[in-house]
Amino acid sequence: MAVVIRLARFGTKHKPKYRVTVADSRRYVTGKFIEVVGHYIPKVGVQKESLNVDHAKIDSWIKKGAQPTDRVKHLLKKASQSVSN
């Protein structure tokens, strides 16, 4: 089973919100998932972008062999830079 860490969209029309999920790569993006490891709300209007992730869970899944998608890699890199600043 190939496990990936990816974004699953939820929310309403024109107000997207995403869950950072760990899921089987063969499943539909918004279908069944193994675990939710965070939330991402992109910048919409005057609202600030927010990213809440559990870095310990993500690290443990990566050690188990889960592959983050390109977008999730970018978000995690951005989050780690904002924490260090």
CYANA upper distance limits for C-alpha pairs under 8 A (distance plus 0.5 A):
  1 MET  CA     24 ASP  CA      7.08
  1 MET  CA     25 SER  CA      8.32
  2 ALA  CA     24 ASP  CA      6.31
  2 ALA  CA     25 SER  CA      6.16
  2 ALA  CA     26 ARG  CA      8.23
  2 ALA  CA     66 ALA  CA      7.76
  3 VAL  CA     22 VAL  CA      7.33
  3 VAL  CA     23 ALA  CA      6.10
  3 VAL  CA     24 ASP  CA      5.13
  3 VAL  CA     25 SER  CA      6.11
  3 VAL  CA     65 GLY  CA      7.71
  3 VAL  CA     66 ALA  CA      5.30
  3 VAL  CA     67 GLN  CA      7.00
  4 VAL  CA     22 VAL  CA      6.22
  4 VAL  CA     23 ALA  CA      6.06
  4 VAL  CA     24 ASP  CA      6.74
  4 VAL  CA     25 SER  CA      6.24
  4 VAL  CA     66 ALA  CA      5.52
  4 VAL  CA     67 GLN  CA      5.20
  4 VAL  CA     68 PRO  CA      6.01
  4 VAL  CA     69 THR  CA      7.50
  5 ILE  CA     20 VAL  CA      7.33
  5 ILE  CA     21 THR  CA      6.08
  5 ILE  CA     22 VAL  CA      5.00
  5 ILE  CA     23 ALA  CA      6.97
  5 ILE  CA     66 ALA  CA      7.00
  5 ILE  CA     67 GLN  CA      6.50
  5 ILE  CA     68 PRO  CA      4.89
  5 ILE  CA     69 THR  CA      6.76
  5 ILE  CA     72 VAL  CA      7.67
  6 ARG  CA     20 VAL  CA      6.17
  6 ARG  CA     21 THR  CA      6.00
  6 ARG  CA     22 VAL  CA      7.03
  6 ARG  CA     23 ALA  CA      8.09
  6 ARG  CA     68 PRO  CA      6.68
  6 ARG  CA     69 THR  CA      6.17
  6 ARG  CA     71 ARG  CA      8.33
  6 ARG  CA     72 VAL  CA      6.66
  7 LEU  CA     18 TYR  CA      6.30
  7 LEU  CA     19 ARG  CA      6.04
  7 LEU  CA     20 VAL  CA      5.23
  7 LEU  CA     21 THR  CA      6.60
  7 LEU  CA     29 VAL  CA      8.17
  7 LEU  CA     72 VAL  CA      7.60
  8 ALA  CA     18 TYR  CA      5.81
  8 ALA  CA     19 ARG  CA      5.66
  8 ALA  CA     20 VAL  CA      7.01
  8 ALA  CA     21 THR  CA      7.28
  8 ALA  CA     29 VAL  CA      6.31
  8 ALA  CA     30 THR  CA      5.73
  9 ARG  CA     16 PRO  CA      7.22
  9 ARG  CA     17 LYS  CA      6.34
  9 ARG  CA     18 TYR  CA      4.92
  9 ARG  CA     19 ARG  CA      6.99
  9 ARG  CA     30 THR  CA      7.25
 10 PHE  CA     16 PRO  CA      6.86
 10 PHE  CA     17 LYS  CA      5.86
 10 PHE  CA     18 TYR  CA      6.27
 10 PHE  CA     19 ARG  CA      7.97
 11 GLY  CA     15 LYS  CA      6.66
 11 GLY  CA     16 PRO  CA      5.69
 11 GLY  CA     17 LYS  CA      5.74
 11 GLY  CA     18 TYR  CA      8.24
 12 THR  CA     16 PRO  CA      6.71
 15 LYS  CA     44 VAL  CA      7.71
 16 PRO  CA     41 ILE  CA      7.40
 16 PRO  CA     42 PRO  CA      7.76
 17 LYS  CA     39 HIS  CA      8.06
 17 LYS  CA     40 TYR  CA      6.64
 17 LYS  CA     41 ILE  CA      5.32
 17 LYS  CA     42 PRO  CA      7.52
 18 TYR  CA     39 HIS  CA      6.28
 18 TYR  CA     40 TYR  CA      5.55
 18 TYR  CA     41 ILE  CA      6.72
 19 ARG  CA     36 VAL  CA      7.13
 19 ARG  CA     37 VAL  CA      8.17
 19 ARG  CA     38 GLY  CA      6.39
 19 ARG  CA     39 HIS  CA      5.00
 19 ARG  CA     40 TYR  CA      6.69
 20 VAL  CA     36 VAL  CA      6.44
 20 VAL  CA     37 VAL  CA      6.10
 20 VAL  CA     38 GLY  CA      5.32
 20 VAL  CA     39 HIS  CA      6.04
 20 VAL  CA     40 TYR  CA      7.56
 20 VAL  CA     53 VAL  CA      8.12
 20 VAL  CA     72 VAL  CA      8.29
 21 THR  CA     33 PHE  CA      7.04
 21 THR  CA     34 ILE  CA      7.83
 21 THR  CA     35 GLU  CA      6.25
 21 THR  CA     36 VAL  CA      4.95
 21 THR  CA     37 VAL  CA      6.24
 21 THR  CA     38 GLY  CA      7.62
 22 VAL  CA     33 PHE  CA      6.53
 22 VAL  CA     34 ILE  CA      5.96
 22 VAL  CA     35 GLU  CA      5.75
 22 VAL  CA     36 VAL  CA      6.86
 22 VAL  CA     37 VAL  CA      7.71
 22 VAL  CA     61 TRP  CA      8.49
 22 VAL  CA     66 ALA  CA      8.30
 23 ALA  CA     27 ARG  CA      7.72
 23 ALA  CA     32 LYS  CA      7.67
 23 ALA  CA     33 PHE  CA      4.90
 23 ALA  CA     34 ILE  CA      5.65
 23 ALA  CA     35 GLU  CA      7.65
 24 ASP  CA     33 PHE  CA      7.41
 24 ASP  CA     34 ILE  CA      8.06
 27 ARG  CA     31 GLY  CA      6.83
 27 ARG  CA     32 LYS  CA      7.24
 27 ARG  CA     33 PHE  CA      8.42
 28 TYR  CA     32 LYS  CA      7.90
 37 VAL  CA     53 VAL  CA      6.33
 37 VAL  CA     54 ASP  CA      6.14
 37 VAL  CA     57 LYS  CA      7.05
 37 VAL  CA     58 ILE  CA      7.27
 38 GLY  CA     51 LEU  CA      8.01
 38 GLY  CA     52 ASN  CA      5.83
 38 GLY  CA     53 VAL  CA      4.47
 38 GLY  CA     54 ASP  CA      6.59
 39 HIS  CA     51 LEU  CA      6.41
 39 HIS  CA     52 ASN  CA      5.74
 39 HIS  CA     53 VAL  CA      6.84
 40 TYR  CA     49 GLU  CA      8.29
 40 TYR  CA     50 SER  CA      6.35
 40 TYR  CA     51 LEU  CA      4.99
 40 TYR  CA     52 ASN  CA      6.90
 41 ILE  CA     49 GLU  CA      6.23
 41 ILE  CA     50 SER  CA      5.73
 41 ILE  CA     51 LEU  CA      6.94
 42 PRO  CA     48 LYS  CA      8.00
 42 PRO  CA     49 GLU  CA      5.18
 42 PRO  CA     50 SER  CA      7.04
 43 LYS  CA     47 GLN  CA      6.36
 43 LYS  CA     48 LYS  CA      5.68
 43 LYS  CA     49 GLU  CA      4.74
 43 LYS  CA     50 SER  CA      8.17
 44 VAL  CA     48 LYS  CA      7.69
 44 VAL  CA     49 GLU  CA      8.03
 51 LEU  CA     75 LEU  CA      8.44
 51 LEU  CA     79 ALA  CA      7.73
 54 ASP  CA     58 ILE  CA      6.91
 55 HIS  CA     59 ASP  CA      6.52
 56 ALA  CA     60 SER  CA      6.71
 57 LYS  CA     61 TRP  CA      6.73
 58 ILE  CA     62 ILE  CA      6.67
 59 ASP  CA     63 LYS  CA      6.68
 60 SER  CA     64 LYS  CA      6.83
 61 TRP  CA     65 GLY  CA      6.96
 61 TRP  CA     66 ALA  CA      6.00
 62 ILE  CA     66 ALA  CA      5.21
 62 ILE  CA     67 GLN  CA      6.97
 62 ILE  CA     68 PRO  CA      8.36
 68 PRO  CA     72 VAL  CA      6.33
 68 PRO  CA     73 LYS  CA      6.51
 69 THR  CA     73 LYS  CA      6.68
 70 ASP  CA     74 HIS  CA      6.76
 71 ARG  CA     75 LEU  CA      6.76
 72 VAL  CA     76 LEU  CA      6.56
 73 LYS  CA     77 LYS  CA      6.63
 74 HIS  CA     78 LYS  CA      6.67
 75 LEU  CA     79 ALA  CA      6.56
 76 LEU  CA     80 SER  CA      6.63
 77 LYS  CA     81 GLN  CA      6.79
 78 LYS  CA     82 SER  CA      6.85
 79 ALA  CA     83 VAL  CA      6.77
 80 SER  CA     84 SER  CA      6.81
 81 GLN  CA     85 ASN  CA      6.84
